[in-house]
Amino acid sequence: MTAQETLNNVEKALEEIRPFLMSDGGNIKLLSIEDNIVNVQLQGACTGCSVNQMTLKNGVEATIKKYAPQITEVINVA
């Protein structure tokens, strides 16, 4: 998969998960993809949420890996 295809697939994954985050007053921004690691920034209500790491791993990371299986990790950059 090319870098552009990976970027497109990660964006598709974020579009799938974004409505769920927005319904709770949050959002997510893609910062970069480096060495199969996706760097994102949780925004809005997600920044202070006590379960944001669970959301990041079980929701965001799982969805991204569904679209781009080569991704090894998703990191929230505060």
Buried (B, 14 or more C-beta within 10 A) or exposed (E): EEEEEBBBBBBBBBEBBBEBBBEEEBBBEBEEBEEEEBBBBBBBBBEEBEEBEEBBEEBBBEBBBEBBEEBEEBBBEE
